[in-house]
Amino acid sequence: MLDVNAQDFDVSAALARDPDGYALRTIKDRLETMKSGLKRTMDKGLPADQFSVANNLHKSCQTAQDLVEQFWSQPRK
């Protein structure tokens, strides 16, 4: 089992050793869960300053999903 929440989890190492995409899916799923939680919180309503922070975190999760996908797609040596 892959613990993406572990403090010492090495994303790049996990993706580099992941020919079948299991680590990729696990990481992207965790990021999606974070995005969904942030979206629910924003939809409930937040003060403007907190909404801005939550929105930036939401965008960061999407960027992280895109980056892990790109990293995983690179040829492995």
Biopython code that builds the backbone (N, CA, C, O; Angstrom):
import numpy as np
from Bio.PDB.StructureBuilder import StructureBuilder

atoms = [
    (1, "MET", "N", (0.844, -1.191, 0.000)),
    (1, "MET", "CA", (0.000, 0.000, 0.000)),
    (1, "MET", "C", (0.880, 1.242, 0.000)),
    (1, "MET", "O", (1.914, 1.287, 0.667)),
    (2, "LEU", "N", (0.469, 2.213, -0.732)),
    (2, "LEU", "CA", (1.211, 3.453, -0.900)),
    (2, "LEU", "C", (0.629, 4.522, 0.019)),
    (2, "LEU", "O", (-0.542, 4.875, -0.117)),
    (3, "ASP", "N", (1.424, 5.041, 0.949)),
    (3, "ASP", "CA", (0.952, 6.064, 1.877)),
    (3, "ASP", "C", (1.419, 7.436, 1.415)),
    (3, "ASP", "O", (2.481, 7.914, 1.815)),
    (4, "VAL", "N", (0.606, 8.065, 0.565)),
    (4, "VAL", "CA", (0.969, 9.376, 0.033)),
    (4, "VAL", "C", (0.910, 10.466, 1.093)),
    (4, "VAL", "O", (1.396, 11.574, 0.867)),
    (5, "ASN", "N", (0.323, 10.166, 2.245)),
    (5, "ASN", "CA", (0.251, 11.143, 3.333)),
    (5, "ASN", "C", (1.442, 11.071, 4.275)),
    (5, "ASN", "O", (1.577, 11.907, 5.168)),
    (6, "ALA", "N", (2.303, 10.088, 4.088)),
    (6, "ALA", "CA", (3.466, 9.942, 4.966)),
    (6, "ALA", "C", (4.387, 11.143, 4.808)),
    (6, "ALA", "O", (4.585, 11.651, 3.705)),
    (7, "GLN", "N", (4.939, 11.581, 5.916)),
    (7, "GLN", "CA", (5.803, 12.762, 5.897)),
    (7, "GLN", "C", (7.023, 12.553, 4.990)),
    (7, "GLN", "O", (7.487, 13.498, 4.353)),
    (8, "ASP", "N", (7.537, 11.333, 4.930)),
    (8, "ASP", "CA", (8.735, 11.068, 4.133)),
    (8, "ASP", "C", (8.419, 10.501, 2.744)),
    (8, "ASP", "O", (9.309, 9.965, 2.084)),
    (9, "PHE", "N", (7.168, 10.612, 2.295)),
    (9, "PHE", "CA", (6.785, 10.103, 0.979)),
    (9, "PHE", "C", (7.522, 10.876, -0.111)),
    (9, "PHE", "O", (7.500, 12.107, -0.130)),
    (10, "ASP", "N", (8.168, 10.155, -1.010)),
    (10, "ASP", "CA", (8.938, 10.757, -2.105)),
    (10, "ASP", "C", (8.155, 10.572, -3.404)),
    (10, "ASP", "O", (8.169, 9.496, -4.003)),
    (11, "VAL", "N", (7.477, 11.625, -3.827)),
    (11, "VAL", "CA", (6.626, 11.571, -5.014)),
    (11, "VAL", "C", (7.425, 11.182, -6.248)),
    (11, "VAL", "O", (7.020, 10.288, -6.990)),
    (12, "SER", "N", (8.543, 11.835, -6.474)),
    (12, "SER", "CA", (9.317, 11.563, -7.688)),
    (12, "SER", "C", (9.824, 10.124, -7.716)),
    (12, "SER", "O", (9.806, 9.490, -8.771)),
    (13, "ALA", "N", (10.273, 9.600, -6.583)),
    (13, "ALA", "CA", (10.747, 8.215, -6.543)),
    (13, "ALA", "C", (9.594, 7.251, -6.795)),
    (13, "ALA", "O", (9.752, 6.274, -7.527)),
    (14, "ALA", "N", (8.440, 7.515, -6.197)),
    (14, "ALA", "CA", (7.279, 6.640, -6.396)),
    (14, "ALA", "C", (6.848, 6.627, -7.856)),
    (14, "ALA", "O", (6.519, 5.573, -8.398)),
    (15, "LEU", "N", (6.848, 7.786, -8.489)),
    (15, "LEU", "CA", (6.444, 7.852, -9.896)),
    (15, "LEU", "C", (7.481, 7.211, -10.817)),
    (15, "LEU", "O", (7.130, 6.587, -11.818)),
    (16, "ALA", "N", (8.747, 7.368, -10.476)),
    (16, "ALA", "CA", (9.814, 6.790, -11.302)),
    (16, "ALA", "C", (9.776, 5.263, -11.290)),
    (16, "ALA", "O", (10.190, 4.623, -12.256)),
    (17, "ARG", "N", (9.282, 4.680, -10.203)),
    (17, "ARG", "CA", (9.200, 3.219, -10.071)),
    (17, "ARG", "C", (7.786, 2.719, -10.349)),
    (17, "ARG", "O", (7.390, 1.687, -9.807)),
    (18, "ASP", "N", (7.027, 3.407, -11.162)),
    (18, "ASP", "CA", (5.605, 3.125, -11.322)),
    (18, "ASP", "C", (5.212, 2.873, -12.781)),
    (18, "ASP", "O", (4.538, 3.712, -13.379)),
    (19, "PRO", "N", (5.611, 1.751, -13.364)),
    (19, "PRO", "CA", (5.303, 1.516, -14.772)),
    (19, "PRO", "C", (3.816, 1.296, -15.049)),
    (19, "PRO", "O", (3.359, 1.559, -16.161)),
    (20, "ASP", "N", (3.052, 0.819, -14.064)),
    (20, "ASP", "CA", (1.639, 0.519, -14.312)),
    (20, "ASP", "C", (0.690, 1.660, -13.934)),
    (20, "ASP", "O", (-0.509, 1.564, -14.197)),
    (21, "GLY", "N", (1.192, 2.727, -13.329)),
    (21, "GLY", "CA", (0.374, 3.891, -13.015)),
    (21, "GLY", "C", (-0.338, 3.840, -11.678)),
    (21, "GLY", "O", (-1.172, 4.701, -11.398)),
    (22, "TYR", "N", (-0.033, 2.849, -10.838)),
    (22, "TYR", "CA", (-0.692, 2.751, -9.532)),
    (22, "TYR", "C", (-0.373, 3.966, -8.655)),
    (22, "TYR", "O", (-1.276, 4.582, -8.089)),
    (23, "ALA", "N", (0.898, 4.302, -8.547)),
    (23, "ALA", "CA", (1.291, 5.460, -7.722)),
    (23, "ALA", "C", (0.695, 6.742, -8.300)),
    (23, "ALA", "O", (0.225, 7.605, -7.558)),
    (24, "LEU", "N", (0.718, 6.858, -9.608)),
    (24, "LEU", "CA", (0.147, 8.043, -10.255)),
    (24, "LEU", "C", (-1.322, 8.200, -9.872)),
    (24, "LEU", "O", (-1.745, 9.282, -9.465)),
    (25, "ARG", "N", (-2.093, 7.137, -9.999)),
    (25, "ARG", "CA", (-3.521, 7.198, -9.664)),
    (25, "ARG", "C", (-3.722, 7.510, -8.179)),
    (25, "ARG", "O", (-4.602, 8.292, -7.821)),
    (26, "THR", "N", (-2.915, 6.906, -7.328)),
    (26, "THR", "CA", (-3.044, 7.130, -5.887)),
    (26, "THR", "C", (-2.769, 8.590, -5.543)),
    (26, "THR", "O", (-3.505, 9.199, -4.766)),
    (27, "ILE", "N", (-1.727, 9.140, -6.114)),
    (27, "ILE", "CA", (-1.367, 10.543, -5.852)),
    (27, "ILE", "C", (-2.443, 11.470, -6.404)),
    (27, "ILE", "O", (-2.891, 12.387, -5.716)),
    (28, "LYS", "N", (-2.856, 11.229, -7.652)),
    (28, "LYS", "CA", (-3.881, 12.084, -8.250)),
    (28, "LYS", "C", (-5.207, 11.979, -7.502)),
    (28, "LYS", "O", (-5.917, 12.976, -7.367)),
    (29, "ASP", "N", (-5.553, 10.780, -7.012)),
    (29, "ASP", "CA", (-6.781, 10.626, -6.236)),
    (29, "ASP", "C", (-6.718, 11.425, -4.935)),
    (29, "ASP", "O", (-7.699, 12.058, -4.544)),
    (30, "ARG", "N", (-5.567, 11.395, -4.267)),
    (30, "ARG", "CA", (-5.408, 12.162, -3.026)),
    (30, "ARG", "C", (-5.544, 13.656, -3.302)),
    (30, "ARG", "O", (-6.188, 14.375, -2.538)),
    (31, "LEU", "N", (-4.944, 14.117, -4.383)),
    (31, "LEU", "CA", (-5.057, 15.531, -4.747)),
    (31, "LEU", "C", (-6.503, 15.887, -5.096)),
    (31, "LEU", "O", (-6.976, 16.973, -4.762)),
    (32, "GLU", "N", (-7.194, 14.982, -5.761)),
    (32, "GLU", "CA", (-8.608, 15.216, -6.107)),
    (32, "GLU", "C", (-9.462, 15.301, -4.846)),
    (32, "GLU", "O", (-10.372, 16.127, -4.769)),
    (33, "THR", "N", (-9.180, 14.466, -3.871)),
    (33, "THR", "CA", (-9.901, 14.520, -2.597)),
    (33, "THR", "C", (-9.684, 15.868, -1.922)),
    (33, "THR", "O", (-10.618, 16.458, -1.379)),
    (34, "MET", "N", (-8.453, 16.347, -1.959)),
    (34, "MET", "CA", (-8.147, 17.650, -1.374)),
    (34, "MET", "C", (-8.897, 18.754, -2.124)),
    (34, "MET", "O", (-9.477, 19.647, -1.506)),
    (35, "LYS", "N", (-8.882, 18.689, -3.453)),
    (35, "LYS", "CA", (-9.592, 19.684, -4.268)),
    (35, "LYS", "C", (-11.080, 19.691, -3.949)),
    (35, "LYS", "O", (-11.683, 20.754, -3.803)),
    (36, "SER", "N", (-11.672, 18.509, -3.842)),
    (36, "SER", "CA", (-13.109, 18.405, -3.562)),
    (36, "SER", "C", (-13.446, 19.002, -2.201)),
    (36, "SER", "O", (-14.449, 19.701, -2.053)),
    (37, "GLY", "N", (-12.611, 18.727, -1.215)),
    (37, "GLY", "CA", (-12.827, 19.291, 0.114)),
    (37, "GLY", "C", (-12.739, 20.811, 0.111)),
    (37, "GLY", "O", (-13.541, 21.495, 0.747)),
    (38, "LEU", "N", (-11.769, 21.320, -0.602)),
    (38, "LEU", "CA", (-11.629, 22.775, -0.704)),
    (38, "LEU", "C", (-12.838, 23.380, -1.416)),
    (38, "LEU", "O", (-13.345, 24.423, -1.003)),
    (39, "LYS", "N", (-13.297, 22.734, -2.475)),
    (39, "LYS", "CA", (-14.439, 23.241, -3.233)),
    (39, "LYS", "C", (-15.695, 23.256, -2.358)),
    (39, "LYS", "O", (-16.457, 24.223, -2.376)),
    (40, "ARG", "N", (-15.906, 22.181, -1.592)),
    (40, "ARG", "CA", (-17.072, 22.152, -0.693)),
    (40, "ARG", "C", (-16.997, 23.291, 0.327)),
    (40, "ARG", "O", (-17.998, 23.946, 0.618)),
    (41, "THR", "N", (-15.810, 23.512, 0.856)),
    (41, "THR", "CA", (-15.629, 24.593, 1.832)),
    (41, "THR", "C", (-15.900, 25.945, 1.189)),
    (41, "THR", "O", (-16.563, 26.794, 1.784)),
    (42, "MET", "N", (-15.395, 26.151, -0.018)),
    (42, "MET", "CA", (-15.621, 27.429, -0.707)),
    (42, "MET", "C", (-17.097, 27.616, -1.033)),
    (42, "MET", "O", (-17.626, 28.722, -0.920)),
    (43, "ASP", "N", (-17.765, 26.532, -1.438)),
    (43, "ASP", "CA", (-19.184, 26.626, -1.793)),
    (43, "ASP", "C", (-20.066, 26.965, -0.595)),
    (43, "ASP", "O", (-21.134, 27.552, -0.767)),
    (44, "LYS", "N", (-19.639, 26.607, 0.609)),
    (44, "LYS", "CA", (-20.397, 26.934, 1.818)),
    (44, "LYS", "C", (-20.298, 28.414, 2.142)),
    (44, "LYS", "O", (-21.144, 28.961, 2.851)),
    (45, "GLY", "N", (-19.264, 29.060, 1.622)),
    (45, "GLY", "CA", (-19.076, 30.481, 1.859)),
    (45, "GLY", "C", (-17.954, 30.753, 2.838)),
    (45, "GLY", "O", (-17.900, 30.188, 3.930)),
    (46, "LEU", "N", (-17.082, 31.612, 2.428)),
    (46, "LEU", "CA", (-15.938, 32.014, 3.246)),
    (46, "LEU", "C", (-15.754, 33.517, 3.129)),
    (46, "LEU", "O", (-16.153, 34.114, 2.129)),
    (47, "PRO", "N", (-15.156, 34.137, 4.138)),
    (47, "PRO", "CA", (-14.768, 35.540, 3.990)),
    (47, "PRO", "C", (-13.796, 35.668, 2.803)),
    (47, "PRO", "O", (-13.106, 34.710, 2.455)),
    (48, "ALA", "N", (-13.749, 36.816, 2.211)),
    (48, "ALA", "CA", (-12.971, 37.033, 0.987)),
    (48, "ALA", "C", (-11.516, 36.601, 1.116)),
    (48, "ALA", "O", (-10.976, 35.973, 0.205)),
    (49, "ASP", "N", (-10.876, 36.927, 2.232)),
    (49, "ASP", "CA", (-9.463, 36.571, 2.369)),
    (49, "ASP", "C", (-9.273, 35.058, 2.472)),
    (49, "ASP", "O", (-8.321, 34.514, 1.911)),
    (50, "GLN", "N", (-10.162, 34.381, 3.178)),
    (50, "GLN", "CA", (-10.072, 32.924, 3.289)),
    (50, "GLN", "C", (-10.447, 32.243, 1.974)),
    (50, "GLN", "O", (-9.872, 31.217, 1.612)),
    (51, "PHE", "N", (-11.412, 32.819, 1.266)),
    (51, "PHE", "CA", (-11.799, 32.272, -0.029)),
    (51, "PHE", "C", (-10.619, 32.336, -0.990)),
    (51, "PHE", "O", (-10.371, 31.393, -1.740)),
    (52, "SER", "N", (-9.905, 33.434, -0.966)),
    (52, "SER", "CA", (-8.741, 33.601, -1.844)),
    (52, "SER", "C", (-7.690, 32.534, -1.561)),
    (52, "SER", "O", (-7.129, 31.954, -2.490)),
    (53, "VAL", "N", (-7.425, 32.275, -0.301)),
    (53, "VAL", "CA", (-6.450, 31.243, 0.080)),
    (53, "VAL", "C", (-6.941, 29.871, -0.372)),
    (53, "VAL", "O", (-6.181, 29.111, -0.971)),
    (54, "ALA", "N", (-8.201, 29.548, -0.092)),
    (54, "ALA", "CA", (-8.756, 28.252, -0.480)),
    (54, "ALA", "C", (-8.741, 28.087, -1.996)),
    (54, "ALA", "O", (-8.439, 27.006, -2.501)),
    (55, "ASN", "N", (-9.062, 29.141, -2.713)),
    (55, "ASN", "CA", (-9.060, 29.087, -4.176)),
    (55, "ASN", "C", (-7.651, 28.852, -4.713)),
    (55, "ASN", "O", (-7.463, 28.080, -5.653)),
    (56, "ASN", "N", (-6.669, 29.512, -4.120)),
    (56, "ASN", "CA", (-5.275, 29.296, -4.538)),
    (56, "ASN", "C", (-4.832, 27.863, -4.252)),
    (56, "ASN", "O", (-4.129, 27.261, -5.063)),
    (57, "LEU", "N", (-5.238, 27.309, -3.102)),
    (57, "LEU", "CA", (-4.918, 25.918, -2.786)),
    (57, "LEU", "C", (-5.595, 24.972, -3.773)),
    (57, "LEU", "O", (-4.994, 23.989, -4.207)),
    (58, "HIS", "N", (-6.830, 25.264, -4.121)),
    (58, "HIS", "CA", (-7.572, 24.454, -5.098)),
    (58, "HIS", "C", (-6.822, 24.433, -6.434)),
    (58, "HIS", "O", (-6.623, 23.372, -7.027)),
    (59, "LYS", "N", (-6.414, 25.604, -6.893)),
    (59, "LYS", "CA", (-5.656, 25.695, -8.152)),
    (59, "LYS", "C", (-4.317, 24.965, -8.036)),
    (59, "LYS", "O", (-3.862, 24.340, -8.994)),
    (60, "SER", "N", (-3.697, 25.046, -6.878)),
    (60, "SER", "CA", (-2.416, 24.367, -6.666)),
    (60, "SER", "C", (-2.569, 22.852, -6.754)),
    (60, "SER", "O", (-1.697, 22.166, -7.286)),
    (61, "CYS", "N", (-3.660, 22.338, -6.239)),
    (61, "CYS", "CA", (-3.914, 20.892, -6.337)),
    (61, "CYS", "C", (-4.049, 20.473, -7.797)),
    (61, "CYS", "O", (-3.530, 19.431, -8.198)),
    (62, "GLN", "N", (-4.744, 21.281, -8.588)),
    (62, "GLN", "CA", (-4.885, 20.964, -10.011)),
    (62, "GLN", "C", (-3.523, 21.007, -10.698)),
    (62, "GLN", "O", (-3.204, 20.132, -11.504)),
    (63, "THR", "N", (-2.734, 22.005, -10.388)),
    (63, "THR", "CA", (-1.396, 22.110, -10.964)),
    (63, "THR", "C", (-0.549, 20.904, -10.571)),
    (63, "THR", "O", (0.182, 20.358, -11.397)),
    (64, "ALA", "N", (-0.647, 20.496, -9.323)),
    (64, "ALA", "CA", (0.104, 19.325, -8.863)),
    (64, "ALA", "C", (-0.346, 18.071, -9.604)),
    (64, "ALA", "O", (0.487, 17.241, -9.968)),
    (65, "GLN", "N", (-1.643, 17.919, -9.831)),
    (65, "GLN", "CA", (-2.135, 16.773, -10.607)),
    (65, "GLN", "C", (-1.533, 16.778, -12.012)),
    (65, "GLN", "O", (-1.094, 15.741, -12.510)),
    (66, "ASP", "N", (-1.516, 17.929, -12.634)),
    (66, "ASP", "CA", (-0.953, 18.050, -13.983)),
    (66, "ASP", "C", (0.541, 17.718, -13.982)),
    (66, "ASP", "O", (1.035, 17.038, -14.882)),
    (67, "LEU", "N", (1.244, 18.200, -12.974)),
    (67, "LEU", "CA", (2.690, 17.968, -12.901)),
    (67, "LEU", "C", (3.037, 16.502, -12.671)),
    (67, "LEU", "O", (3.963, 15.984, -13.297)),
    (68, "VAL", "N", (2.313, 15.829, -11.787)),
    (68, "VAL", "CA", (2.631, 14.416, -11.567)),
    (68, "VAL", "C", (2.318, 13.599, -12.815)),
    (68, "VAL", "O", (3.019, 12.631, -13.112)),
    (69, "GLU", "N", (1.291, 13.972, -13.535)),
    (69, "GLU", "CA", (0.967, 13.302, -14.798)),
    (69, "GLU", "C", (2.097, 13.493, -15.814)),
    (69, "GLU", "O", (2.513, 12.541, -16.473)),
    (70, "GLN", "N", (2.584, 14.718, -15.934)),
    (70, "GLN", "CA", (3.686, 14.994, -16.856)),
    (70, "GLN", "C", (4.951, 14.258, -16.448)),
    (70, "GLN", "O", (5.636, 13.685, -17.295)),
    (71, "PHE", "N", (5.264, 14.270, -15.166)),
    (71, "PHE", "CA", (6.460, 13.590, -14.674)),
    (71, "PHE", "C", (6.371, 12.095, -14.948)),
    (71, "PHE", "O", (7.333, 11.488, -15.421)),
    (72, "TRP", "N", (5.218, 11.501, -14.652)),
    (72, "TRP", "CA", (5.032, 10.068, -14.841)),
    (72, "TRP", "C", (5.123, 9.699, -16.332)),
    (72, "TRP", "O", (5.595, 8.616, -16.676)),
    (73, "SER", "N", (4.679, 10.588, -17.198)),
    (73, "SER", "CA", (4.670, 10.317, -18.644)),
    (73, "SER", "C", (6.054, 10.340, -19.276)),
    (73, "SER", "O", (6.226, 9.861, -20.397)),
    (74, "GLN", "N", (7.028, 10.881, -18.587)),
    (74, "GLN", "CA", (8.395, 10.928, -19.131)),
    (74, "GLN", "C", (8.948, 9.517, -19.272)),
    (74, "GLN", "O", (8.631, 8.634, -18.476)),
    (75, "PRO", "N", (9.775, 9.315, -20.289)),
    (75, "PRO", "CA", (10.401, 7.988, -20.442)),
    (75, "PRO", "C", (11.220, 7.627, -19.210)),
    (75, "PRO", "O", (11.897, 8.473, -18.625)),
    (76, "ARG", "N", (11.148, 6.371, -18.832)),
    (76, "ARG", "CA", (11.933, 5.873, -17.692)),
    (76, "ARG", "C", (13.234, 5.273, -18.192)),
    (76, "ARG", "O", (13.283, 4.653, -19.254)),
    (77, "LYS", "N", (14.276, 5.464, -17.418)),
    (77, "LYS", "CA", (15.588, 4.940, -17.820)),
    (77, "LYS", "C", (15.882, 3.660, -17.108)),
    (77, "LYS", "O", (16.940, 3.067, -17.315)),
]
sb = StructureBuilder()
sb.init_structure("model")
sb.init_model(0)
sb.init_chain("A")
sb.init_seg("    ")
for serial, (resi, resn, name, xyz) in enumerate(atoms, 1):
    if name == "N":
        sb.init_residue(resn, " ", resi, " ")
    sb.init_atom(name, np.array(xyz, "f"), 0.0, 1.0, " ", f" {name:<3s}", serial, name[0])
structure = sb.get_structure()
